[in-house]
Amino acid sequence: MAWGGISKKGTTPLFCFTNIMDGPFYVNILQSQLLPAAKNMYRRRWHLQQDNDLKYTSCVAKEFIAENGICVIDWPSNSPDLNPIENMWQIIKNNVEKWMPQNIDELIKFLIKEWEAIPQGTVNNLVSSMKN
């Protein structure tokens, strides 16, 4: 599994893991991956978009988000997943499949390689699609 973020200022580092993601593990990702990347890109005044998955809306996640002053974009319940990151995942998936990874180590290597190779123009197009 992988976690990453996109914004008009670029991508976060891609974080690959084999654990099952639950609320506490998601908080760990927010703390170790999102906050440092967001502070590096924005310093302050940024917003997090996430869907209504139970791990994202768990008490532990909500508490961490509130304690850290993270502004979350409201996302309608039972809505189709229109988050632009889903288009990014599809691009990555298509590109990684061409490598035909043979094991988890190769999969992670190719995921990171393809994540880092996505042009900023593509990221900008995906992010701007959210505003339309």
N, CA, C and O atoms as a GROMACS GRO file, in nm:
protein
  528
    1MET      N    1   0.085  -0.116   0.000
    1MET     CA    2   0.000   0.000   0.000
    1MET      C    3   0.090   0.123   0.000
    1MET      O    4   0.206   0.117   0.038
    2ALA      N    5   0.032   0.233  -0.043
    2ALA     CA    6   0.110   0.356  -0.053
    2ALA      C    7   0.024   0.475  -0.012
    2ALA      O    8  -0.098   0.476  -0.030
    3TRP      N    9   0.091   0.574   0.042
    3TRP     CA   10   0.027   0.700   0.076
    3TRP      C   11   0.111   0.812   0.017
    3TRP      O   12   0.233   0.811   0.026
    4GLY      N   13   0.043   0.909  -0.043
    4GLY     CA   14   0.111   1.026  -0.096
    4GLY      C   15   0.011   1.138  -0.112
    4GLY      O   16  -0.110   1.115  -0.113
    5GLY      N   17   0.062   1.257  -0.126
    5GLY     CA   18  -0.024   1.374  -0.143
    5GLY      C   19   0.021   1.457  -0.260
    5GLY      O   20   0.138   1.456  -0.299
    6ILE      N   21  -0.074   1.530  -0.318
    6ILE     CA   22  -0.045   1.619  -0.429
    6ILE      C   23  -0.104   1.757  -0.397
    6ILE      O   24  -0.203   1.769  -0.326
    7SER      N   25  -0.039   1.858  -0.452
    7SER     CA   26  -0.088   1.994  -0.437
    7SER      C   27  -0.032   2.078  -0.550
    7SER      O   28   0.050   2.031  -0.629
    8LYS      N   29  -0.076   2.202  -0.557
    8LYS     CA   30  -0.026   2.291  -0.661
    8LYS      C   31   0.123   2.318  -0.645
    8LYS      O   32   0.187   2.368  -0.738
    9LYS      N   33   0.178   2.287  -0.530
    9LYS     CA   34   0.322   2.307  -0.507
    9LYS      C   35   0.403   2.180  -0.523
    9LYS      O   36   0.524   2.182  -0.503
   10GLY      N   37   0.339   2.070  -0.559
   10GLY     CA   38   0.414   1.947  -0.582
   10GLY      C   39   0.355   1.827  -0.513
   10GLY      O   40   0.238   1.826  -0.474
   11THR      N   41   0.439   1.727  -0.499
   11THR     CA   42   0.398   1.602  -0.435
   11THR      C   43   0.471   1.586  -0.302
   11THR      O   44   0.581   1.637  -0.283
   12THR      N   45   0.407   1.515  -0.212
   12THR     CA   46   0.477   1.473  -0.090
   12THR      C   47   0.565   1.355  -0.128
   12THR      O   48   0.547   1.297  -0.235
   13PRO      N   49   0.658   1.318  -0.042
   13PRO     CA   50   0.726   1.190  -0.068
   13PRO      C   51   0.623   1.077  -0.063
   13PRO      O   52   0.524   1.086   0.009
   14LEU      N   53   0.648   0.972  -0.140
   14LEU     CA   54   0.559   0.856  -0.138
   14LEU      C   55   0.599   0.767  -0.021
   14LEU      O   56   0.717   0.737  -0.003
   15PHE      N   57   0.502   0.726   0.058
   15PHE     CA   58   0.525   0.640   0.174
   15PHE      C   59   0.462   0.505   0.145
   15PHE      O   60   0.340   0.494   0.133
   16CYS      N   61   0.544   0.401   0.135
   16CYS     CA   62   0.495   0.265   0.108
   16CYS      C   63   0.499   0.184   0.237
   16CYS      O   64   0.590   0.200   0.319
   17PHE      N   65   0.400   0.099   0.254
   17PHE     CA   66   0.391   0.020   0.377
   17PHE      C   67   0.316  -0.109   0.349
   17PHE      O   68   0.244  -0.121   0.250
   18THR      N   69   0.333  -0.205   0.439
   18THR     CA   70   0.264  -0.334   0.426
   18THR      C   71   0.162  -0.356   0.536
   18THR      O   72   0.088  -0.455   0.533
   19ASN      N   73   0.156  -0.265   0.634
   19ASN     CA   74   0.058  -0.277   0.743
   19ASN      C   75  -0.082  -0.253   0.688
   19ASN      O   76  -0.101  -0.200   0.578
   20ILE      N   77  -0.179  -0.294   0.767
   20ILE     CA   78  -0.317  -0.256   0.740
   20ILE      C   79  -0.334  -0.116   0.799
   20ILE      O   80  -0.295  -0.092   0.914
   21MET      N   81  -0.391  -0.026   0.722
   21MET     CA   82  -0.408   0.109   0.774
   21MET      C   83  -0.536   0.116   0.858
   21MET      O   84  -0.645   0.082   0.813
   22ASP      N   85  -0.518   0.161   0.982
   22ASP     CA   86  -0.631   0.189   1.070
   22ASP      C   87  -0.613   0.333   1.119
   22ASP      O   88  -0.521   0.402   1.077
   23GLY      N   89  -0.700   0.377   1.207
   23GLY     CA   90  -0.693   0.514   1.256
   23GLY      C   91  -0.558   0.552   1.315
   23GLY      O   92  -0.501   0.654   1.276
   24PRO      N   93  -0.505   0.473   1.409
   24PRO     CA   94  -0.376   0.508   1.468
   24PRO      C   95  -0.261   0.507   1.365
   24PRO      O   96  -0.172   0.592   1.371
   25PHE      N   97  -0.263   0.412   1.272
   25PHE     CA   98  -0.156   0.411   1.171
   25PHE      C   99  -0.171   0.530   1.077
   25PHE      O  100  -0.071   0.587   1.033
   26TYR      N  101  -0.294   0.569   1.047
   26TYR     CA  102  -0.316   0.688   0.964
   26TYR      C  103  -0.262   0.813   1.035
   26TYR      O  104  -0.201   0.898   0.971
   27VAL      N  105  -0.285   0.823   1.164
   27VAL     CA  106  -0.231   0.936   1.240
   27VAL      C  107  -0.079   0.937   1.232
   27VAL      O  108  -0.018   1.043   1.218
   28ASN      N  109  -0.018   0.819   1.240
   28ASN     CA  110   0.128   0.810   1.226
   28ASN      C  111   0.172   0.863   1.090
   28ASN      O  112   0.273   0.932   1.081
   29ILE      N  113   0.099   0.833   0.986
   29ILE     CA  114   0.132   0.882   0.851
   29ILE      C  115   0.115   1.034   0.846
   29ILE      O  116   0.201   1.104   0.791
   30LEU      N  117   0.007   1.084   0.902
   30LEU     CA  118  -0.012   1.230   0.904
   30LEU      C  119   0.104   1.298   0.976
   30LEU      O  120   0.156   1.400   0.930
   31GLN      N  121   0.143   1.241   1.089
   31GLN     CA  122   0.248   1.302   1.170
   31GLN      C  123   0.385   1.292   1.103
   31GLN      O  124   0.460   1.389   1.101
   32SER      N  125   0.417   1.176   1.049
   32SER     CA  126   0.552   1.154   0.996
   32SER      C  127   0.568   1.193   0.849
   32SER      O  128   0.680   1.221   0.805
   33GLN      N  129   0.459   1.196   0.774
   33GLN     CA  130   0.468   1.223   0.631
   33GLN      C  131   0.403   1.355   0.591
   33GLN      O  132   0.466   1.441   0.530
   34LEU      N  133   0.275   1.370   0.625
   34LEU     CA  134   0.200   1.487   0.580
   34LEU      C  135   0.251   1.617   0.643
   34LEU      O  136   0.282   1.712   0.572
   35LEU      N  137   0.258   1.621   0.774
   35LEU     CA  138   0.295   1.747   0.839
   35LEU      C  139   0.432   1.799   0.794
   35LEU      O  140   0.443   1.917   0.761
   36PRO      N  141   0.537   1.716   0.791
   36PRO     CA  142   0.665   1.770   0.743
   36PRO      C  143   0.659   1.818   0.598
   36PRO      O  144   0.716   1.922   0.565
   37ALA      N  145   0.590   1.743   0.512
   37ALA     CA  146   0.581   1.783   0.370
   37ALA      C  147   0.501   1.911   0.355
   37ALA      O  148   0.541   2.001   0.280
   38ALA      N  149   0.389   1.922   0.425
   38ALA     CA  150   0.304   2.041   0.415
   38ALA      C  151   0.377   2.164   0.470
   38ALA      O  152   0.369   2.272   0.411
   39LYS      N  153   0.448   2.148   0.579
   39LYS     CA  154   0.523   2.260   0.636
   39LYS      C  155   0.635   2.303   0.542
   39LYS      O  156   0.665   2.422   0.530
   40ASN      N  157   0.697   2.206   0.477
   40ASN     CA  158   0.803   2.237   0.382
   40ASN      C  159   0.748   2.311   0.260
   40ASN      O  160   0.810   2.406   0.211
   41MET      N  161   0.632   2.268   0.211
   41MET     CA  162   0.574   2.329   0.092
   41MET      C  163   0.502   2.459   0.121
   41MET      O  164   0.510   2.554   0.043
   42TYR      N  165   0.432   2.465   0.234
   42TYR     CA  166   0.341   2.577   0.259
   42TYR      C  167   0.372   2.659   0.383
   42TYR      O  168   0.325   2.772   0.395
   43ARG      N  169   0.449   2.608   0.474
   43ARG     CA  170   0.472   2.672   0.603
   43ARG      C  171   0.342   2.673   0.685
   43ARG      O  172   0.337   2.613   0.792
   44ARG      N  173   0.239   2.740   0.635
   44ARG     CA  174   0.107   2.738   0.699
   44ARG      C  175   0.003   2.765   0.592
   44ARG      O  176   0.037   2.786   0.476
   45ARG      N  177  -0.124   2.764   0.630
   45ARG     CA  178  -0.236   2.789   0.538
   45ARG      C  179  -0.244   2.688   0.424
   45ARG      O  180  -0.222   2.721   0.308
   46TRP      N  181  -0.274   2.566   0.459
   46TRP     CA  182  -0.300   2.462   0.361
   46TRP      C  183  -0.419   2.380   0.410
   46TRP      O  184  -0.455   2.384   0.528
   47HIS      N  185  -0.479   2.306   0.319
   47HIS     CA  186  -0.597   2.227   0.352
   47HIS      C  187  -0.576   2.082   0.310
   47HIS      O  188  -0.509   2.053   0.210
   48LEU      N  189  -0.634   1.993   0.388
   48LEU     CA  190  -0.626   1.849   0.361
   48LEU      C  191  -0.758   1.804   0.302
   48LEU      O  192  -0.865   1.832   0.357
   49GLN      N  193  -0.750   1.733   0.190
   49GLN     CA  194  -0.869   1.672   0.134
   49GLN      C  195  -0.858   1.522   0.152
   49GLN      O  196  -0.758   1.461   0.114
   50GLN      N  197  -0.958   1.464   0.211
   50GLN     CA  198  -0.965   1.320   0.230
   50GLN      C  199  -1.111   1.280   0.221
   50GLN      O  200  -1.201   1.363   0.240
   51ASP      N  201  -1.134   1.153   0.190
   51ASP     CA  202  -1.273   1.110   0.181
   51ASP      C  203  -1.324   1.071   0.320
   51ASP      O  204  -1.259   1.099   0.420
   52ASN      N  205  -1.439   1.009   0.325
   52ASN     CA  206  -1.501   0.977   0.454
   52ASN      C  207  -1.474   0.835   0.501
   52ASN      O  208  -1.554   0.777   0.575
   53ASP      N  209  -1.363   0.779   0.458
   53ASP     CA  210  -1.323   0.646   0.502
   53ASP      C  211  -1.316   0.646   0.656
   53ASP      O  212  -1.278   0.746   0.717
   54LEU      N  213  -1.351   0.534   0.715
   54LEU     CA  214  -1.357   0.526   0.862
   54LEU      C  215  -1.224   0.556   0.929
   54LEU      O  216  -1.222   0.615   1.037
   55LYS      N  217  -1.113   0.517   0.868
   55LYS     CA  218  -0.984   0.545   0.932
   55LYS      C  219  -0.953   0.694   0.934
   55LYS      O  220  -0.886   0.743   1.025
   56TYR      N  221  -1.003   0.767   0.834
   56TYR     CA  222  -0.980   0.911   0.827
   56TYR      C  223  -1.072   0.988   0.922
   56TYR      O  224  -1.039   1.097   0.967
   57THR      N  225  -1.186   0.930   0.950
   57THR     CA  226  -1.284   0.997   1.035
   57THR      C  227  -1.289   0.937   1.176
   57THR      O  228  -1.379   0.968   1.255
   58SER      N  229  -1.192   0.849   1.207
   58SER     CA  230  -1.188   0.787   1.339
   58SER      C  231  -1.165   0.894   1.446
   58SER      O  232  -1.116   1.003   1.417
   59CYS      N  233  -1.199   0.862   1.568
   59CYS     CA  234  -1.180   0.957   1.678
   59CYS      C  235  -1.034   0.996   1.691
   59CYS      O  236  -1.003   1.113   1.711
   60VAL      N  237  -0.943   0.899   1.680
   60VAL     CA  238  -0.800   0.929   1.695
   60VAL      C  239  -0.752   1.022   1.584
   60VAL      O  240  -0.670   1.110   1.609
   61ALA      N  241  -0.801   1.002   1.462
   61ALA     CA  242  -0.761   1.089   1.350
   61ALA      C  243  -0.820   1.229   1.368
   61ALA      O  244  -0.750   1.328   1.350
   62LYS      N  245  -0.947   1.237   1.403
   62LYS     CA  246  -1.010   1.368   1.425
   62LYS      C  247  -0.940   1.445   1.536
   62LYS      O  248  -0.920   1.566   1.526
   63GLU      N  249  -0.904   1.375   1.640
   63GLU     CA  250  -0.835   1.438   1.752
   63GLU      C  251  -0.699   1.493   1.708
   63GLU      O  252  -0.664   1.606   1.741
   64PHE      N  253  -0.623   1.413   1.634
   64PHE     CA  254  -0.491   1.457   1.586
   64PHE      C  255  -0.506   1.578   1.494
   64PHE      O  256  -0.430   1.675   1.504
   65ILE      N  257  -0.602   1.572   1.405
   65ILE     CA  258  -0.625   1.681   1.310
   65ILE      C  259  -0.660   1.810   1.386
   65ILE      O  260  -0.607   1.916   1.353
   66ALA      N  261  -0.746   1.800   1.485
   66ALA     CA  262  -0.784   1.918   1.564
   66ALA      C  263  -0.666   1.972   1.643
   66ALA      O  264  -0.643   2.092   1.646
   67GLU      N  265  -0.591   1.882   1.708
   67GLU     CA  266  -0.476   1.924   1.789
   67GLU      C  267  -0.369   1.993   1.706
   67GLU      O  268  -0.296   2.078   1.757
   68ASN      N  269  -0.358   1.957   1.579
   68ASN     CA  270  -0.254   2.012   1.493
   68ASN      C  271  -0.304   2.122   1.400
   68ASN      O  272  -0.232   2.168   1.312
   69GLY      N  273  -0.428   2.165   1.421
   69GLY     CA  274  -0.483   2.276   1.345
   69GLY      C  275  -0.489   2.252   1.195
   69GLY      O  276  -0.472   2.345   1.116
   70ILE      N  277  -0.512   2.128   1.156
   70ILE     CA  278  -0.520   2.094   1.013
   70ILE      C  279  -0.661   2.127   0.964
   70ILE      O  280  -0.759   2.079   1.020
   71CYS      N  281  -0.669   2.209   0.860
   71CYS     CA  282  -0.798   2.242   0.800
   71CYS      C  283  -0.833   2.132   0.700
   71CYS      O  284  -0.759   2.107   0.605
   72VAL      N  285  -0.946   2.067   0.723
   72VAL     CA  286  -0.991   1.959   0.636
   72VAL      C  287  -1.106   2.010   0.550
   72VAL      O  288  -1.200   2.071   0.599
   73ILE      N  289  -1.097   1.983   0.421
   73ILE     CA  290  -1.204   2.019   0.328
   73ILE      C  291  -1.321   1.924   0.353
   73ILE      O  292  -1.303   1.802   0.353
   74ASP      N  293  -1.440   1.980   0.374
   74ASP     CA  294  -1.558   1.895   0.393
   74ASP      C  295  -1.580   1.812   0.268
   74ASP      O  296  -1.569   1.862   0.156
   75TRP      N  297  -1.612   1.685   0.288
   75TRP     CA  298  -1.635   1.594   0.178
   75TRP      C  299  -1.770   1.529   0.198
   75TRP      O  300  -1.793   1.467   0.303
   76PRO      N  301  -1.860   1.540   0.101
   76PRO     CA  302  -1.995   1.486   0.119
   76PRO      C  303  -1.995   1.335   0.142
   76PRO      O  304  -1.921   1.261   0.077
   77SER      N  305  -2.078   1.290   0.234
   77SER     CA  306  -2.094   1.146   0.256
   77SER      C  307  -2.158   1.083   0.134
   77SER      O  308  -2.235   1.146   0.062
   78ASN      N  309  -2.125   0.958   0.111
   78ASN     CA  310  -2.183   0.879   0.002
   78ASN      C  311  -2.165   0.944  -0.135
   78ASN      O  312  -2.246   0.923  -0.225
   79SER      N  313  -2.059   1.023  -0.152
   79SER     CA  314  -2.034   1.085  -0.282
   79SER      C  315  -1.936   0.999  -0.360
   79SER      O  316  -1.858   0.924  -0.301
   80PRO      N  317  -1.940   1.008  -0.492
   80PRO     CA  318  -1.838   0.935  -0.568
   80PRO      C  319  -1.700   0.990  -0.531
   80PRO      O  320  -1.687   1.107  -0.495
   81ASP      N  321  -1.600   0.906  -0.541
   81ASP     CA  322  -1.466   0.949  -0.505
   81ASP      C  323  -1.408   1.034  -0.617
   81ASP      O  324  -1.353   0.981  -0.714
   82LEU      N  325  -1.422   1.164  -0.603
   82LEU     CA  326  -1.376   1.259  -0.705
   82LEU      C  327  -1.244   1.324  -0.665
   82LEU      O  328  -1.200   1.420  -0.729
   83ASN      N  329  -1.181   1.274  -0.560
   83ASN     CA  330  -1.055   1.330  -0.515
   83ASN      C  331  -0.952   1.316  -0.628
   83ASN      O  332  -0.935   1.207  -0.682
   84PRO      N  333  -0.883   1.425  -0.664
   84PRO     CA  334  -0.786   1.419  -0.774
   84PRO      C  335  -0.672   1.319  -0.752
   84PRO      O  336  -0.609   1.276  -0.848
   85ILE      N  337  -0.646   1.282  -0.627
   85ILE     CA  338  -0.539   1.185  -0.602
   85ILE      C  339  -0.572   1.050  -0.665
   85ILE      O  340  -0.483   0.974  -0.700
   86GLU      N  341  -0.703   1.022  -0.680
   86GLU     CA  342  -0.741   0.894  -0.741
   86GLU      C  343  -0.692   0.885  -0.886
   86GLU      O  344  -0.654   0.778  -0.933
   87ASN      N  345  -0.693   0.998  -0.957
   87ASN     CA  346  -0.640   1.000  -1.094
   87ASN      C  347  -0.488   0.980  -1.092
   87ASN      O  348  -0.433   0.915  -1.181
   88MET      N  349  -0.424   1.035  -0.992
   88MET     CA  350  -0.279   1.016  -0.978
   88MET      C  351  -0.247   0.869  -0.955
   88MET      O  352  -0.154   0.815  -1.014
   89TRP      N  353  -0.325   0.804  -0.868
   89TRP     CA  354  -0.302   0.661  -0.842
   89TRP      C  355  -0.319   0.579  -0.970
   89TRP      O  356  -0.246   0.483  -0.992
   90GLN      N  357  -0.416   0.616  -1.052
   90GLN     CA  358  -0.437   0.542  -1.177
   90GLN      C  359  -0.317   0.558  -1.271
   90GLN      O  360  -0.274   0.461  -1.335
   91ILE      N  361  -0.263   0.678  -1.280
   91ILE     CA  362  -0.144   0.702  -1.362
   91ILE      C  363  -0.028   0.618  -1.310
   91ILE      O  364   0.041   0.552  -1.388
   92ILE      N  365  -0.006   0.620  -1.181
   92ILE     CA  366   0.104   0.544  -1.120
   92ILE      C  367   0.084   0.395  -1.146
   92ILE      O  368   0.178   0.325  -1.184
   93LYS      N  369  -0.038   0.347  -1.125
   93LYS     CA  370  -0.067   0.204  -1.146
   93LYS      C  371  -0.034   0.164  -1.289
   93LYS      O  372   0.033   0.063  -1.312
   94ASN      N  373  -0.081   0.242  -1.384
   94ASN     CA  374  -0.055   0.209  -1.525
   94ASN      C  375   0.095   0.208  -1.555
   94ASN      O  376   0.143   0.120  -1.627
   95ASN      N  377   0.168   0.304  -1.501
   95ASN     CA  378   0.311   0.312  -1.527
   95ASN      C  379   0.388   0.198  -1.459
   95ASN      O  380   0.480   0.142  -1.517
   96VAL      N  381   0.350   0.164  -1.337
   96VAL     CA  382   0.419   0.058  -1.264
   96VAL      C  383   0.393  -0.078  -1.328
   96VAL      O  384   0.483  -0.162  -1.332
   97GLU      N  385   0.273  -0.100  -1.378
   97GLU     CA  386   0.241  -0.228  -1.442
   97GLU      C  387   0.334  -0.258  -1.559
   97GLU      O  388   0.364  -0.375  -1.586
   98LYS      N  389   0.381  -0.154  -1.628
   98LYS     CA  390   0.472  -0.173  -1.742
   98LYS      C  391   0.605  -0.234  -1.698
   98LYS      O  392   0.671  -0.302  -1.777
   99TRP      N  393   0.645  -0.210  -1.574
   99TRP     CA  394   0.770  -0.263  -1.522
   99TRP      C  395   0.758  -0.412  -1.488
   99TRP      O  396   0.858  -0.483  -1.479
  100MET      N  397   0.636  -0.459  -1.468
  100MET     CA  398   0.609  -0.597  -1.428
  100MET      C  399   0.693  -0.640  -1.306
  100MET      O  400   0.774  -0.732  -1.316
  101PRO      N  401   0.674  -0.572  -1.194
  101PRO     CA  402   0.751  -0.607  -1.074
  101PRO      C  403   0.729  -0.753  -1.034
  101PRO      O  404   0.619  -0.807  -1.046
  102GLN      N  405   0.836  -0.814  -0.987
  102GLN     CA  406   0.832  -0.956  -0.952
  102GLN      C  407   0.818  -0.983  -0.803
  102GLN      O  408   0.788  -1.095  -0.762
  103ASN      N  409   0.838  -0.879  -0.721
  103ASN     CA  410   0.827  -0.897  -0.577
  103ASN      C  411   0.796  -0.761  -0.512
  103ASN      O  412   0.791  -0.659  -0.581
  104ILE      N  413   0.776  -0.762  -0.383
  104ILE     CA  414   0.735  -0.640  -0.312
  104ILE      C  415   0.844  -0.533  -0.318
  104ILE      O  416   0.813  -0.414  -0.329
  105ASP      N  417   0.970  -0.574  -0.312
  105ASP     CA  418   1.078  -0.476  -0.318
  105ASP      C  419   1.081  -0.405  -0.453
  105ASP      O  420   1.100  -0.284  -0.459
  106GLU      N  421   1.062  -0.480  -0.560
  106GLU     CA  422   1.057  -0.419  -0.693
  106GLU      C  423   0.934  -0.330  -0.707
  106GLU      O  424   0.941  -0.222  -0.765
  107LEU      N  425   0.822  -0.375  -0.653
  107LEU     CA  426   0.700  -0.296  -0.658
  107LEU      C  427   0.722  -0.160  -0.591
  107LEU      O  428   0.687  -0.056  -0.647
  108ILE      N  429   0.779  -0.161  -0.473
  108ILE     CA  430   0.805  -0.036  -0.401
  108ILE      C  431   0.901   0.052  -0.479
  108ILE      O  432   0.879   0.173  -0.491
  109LYS      N  433   1.006  -0.007  -0.530
  109LYS     CA  434   1.105   0.069  -0.608
  109LYS      C  435   1.039   0.137  -0.728
  109LYS      O  436   1.064   0.254  -0.754
  110PHE      N  437   0.955   0.063  -0.801
  110PHE     CA  438   0.890   0.119  -0.920
  110PHE      C  439   0.782   0.220  -0.883
  110PHE      O  440   0.762   0.318  -0.954
  111LEU      N  441   0.711   0.195  -0.772
  111LEU     CA  442   0.612   0.294  -0.726
  111LEU      C  443   0.679   0.428  -0.699
  111LEU      O  444   0.633   0.533  -0.745
  112ILE      N  445   0.788   0.425  -0.625
  112ILE     CA  446   0.858   0.549  -0.592
  112ILE      C  447   0.915   0.614  -0.717
  112ILE      O  448   0.904   0.735  -0.735
  113LYS      N  449   0.974   0.534  -0.804
  113LYS     CA  450   1.032   0.586  -0.929
  113LYS      C  451   0.925   0.656  -1.012
  113LYS      O  452   0.948   0.767  -1.062
  114GLU      N  453   0.810   0.594  -1.029
  114GLU     CA  454   0.703   0.652  -1.111
  114GLU      C  455   0.639   0.772  -1.041
  114GLU      O  456   0.603   0.869  -1.107
  115TRP      N  457   0.624   0.767  -0.909
  115TRP     CA  458   0.570   0.880  -0.834
  115TRP      C  459   0.657   1.003  -0.855
  115TRP      O  460   0.607   1.113  -0.881
  116GLU      N  461   0.787   0.984  -0.843
  116GLU     CA  462   0.880   1.096  -0.856
  116GLU      C  463   0.892   1.146  -1.000
  116GLU      O  464   0.936   1.259  -1.023
  117ALA      N  465   0.853   1.063  -1.097
  117ALA     CA  466   0.866   1.100  -1.238
  117ALA      C  467   0.744   1.176  -1.292
  117ALA      O  468   0.749   1.227  -1.404
  118ILE      N  469   0.637   1.183  -1.216
  118ILE     CA  470   0.518   1.253  -1.264
  118ILE      C  471   0.551   1.402  -1.278
  118ILE      O  472   0.593   1.464  -1.180
  119PRO      N  473   0.531   1.459  -1.397
  119PRO     CA  474   0.563   1.602  -1.415
  119PRO      C  475   0.470   1.691  -1.332
  119PRO      O  476   0.354   1.658  -1.309
  120GLN      N  477   0.524   1.804  -1.288
  120GLN     CA  478   0.445   1.898  -1.209
  120GLN      C  479   0.323   1.946  -1.288
  120GLN      O  480   0.218   1.973  -1.229
  121GLY      N  481   0.335   1.957  -1.419
  121GLY     CA  482   0.220   1.998  -1.501
  121GLY      C  483   0.104   1.901  -1.487
  121GLY      O  484  -0.012   1.942  -1.484
  122THR      N  485   0.134   1.772  -1.480
  122THR     CA  486   0.029   1.670  -1.461
  122THR      C  487  -0.035   1.688  -1.324
  122THR      O  488  -0.158   1.683  -1.311
  123VAL      N  489   0.046   1.708  -1.223
  123VAL     CA  490  -0.006   1.730  -1.087
  123VAL      C  491  -0.095   1.854  -1.086
  123VAL      O  492  -0.204   1.852  -1.029
  124ASN      N  493  -0.048   1.962  -1.147
  124ASN     CA  494  -0.128   2.086  -1.152
  124ASN      C  495  -0.262   2.063  -1.220
  124ASN      O  496  -0.364   2.113  -1.174
  125ASN      N  497  -0.263   1.987  -1.330
  125ASN     CA  498  -0.389   1.957  -1.400
  125ASN      C  499  -0.484   1.880  -1.310
  125ASN      O  500  -0.603   1.907  -1.307
  126LEU      N  501  -0.430   1.783  -1.236
  126LEU     CA  502  -0.515   1.704  -1.146
  126LEU      C  503  -0.572   1.792  -1.035
  126LEU      O  504  -0.691   1.784  -1.003
  127VAL      N  505  -0.488   1.873  -0.976
  127VAL     CA  506  -0.532   1.959  -0.864
  127VAL      C  507  -0.633   2.063  -0.914
  127VAL      O  508  -0.733   2.089  -0.847
  128SER      N  509  -0.607   2.122  -1.030
  128SER     CA  510  -0.698   2.224  -1.080
  128SER      C  511  -0.833   2.164  -1.121
  128SER      O  512  -0.933   2.236  -1.124
  129SER      N  513  -0.836   2.034  -1.151
  129SER     CA  514  -0.964   1.970  -1.188
  129SER      C  515  -1.060   1.973  -1.071
  129SER      O  516  -1.182   1.968  -1.092
  130MET      N  517  -1.010   1.979  -0.950
  130MET     CA  518  -1.094   1.982  -0.831
  130MET      C  519  -1.172   2.114  -0.824
  130MET      O  520  -1.282   2.117  -0.769
  131LYS      N  521  -1.117   2.219  -0.876
  131LYS     CA  522  -1.180   2.350  -0.867
  131LYS      C  523  -1.288   2.370  -0.971
  131LYS      O  524  -1.369   2.462  -0.958
  132ASN      N  525  -1.291   2.287  -1.073
  132ASN     CA  526  -1.388   2.304  -1.183
  132ASN      C  527  -1.517   2.231  -1.158
  132ASN      O  528  -1.608   2.236  -1.241
   0.00000   0.00000   0.00000
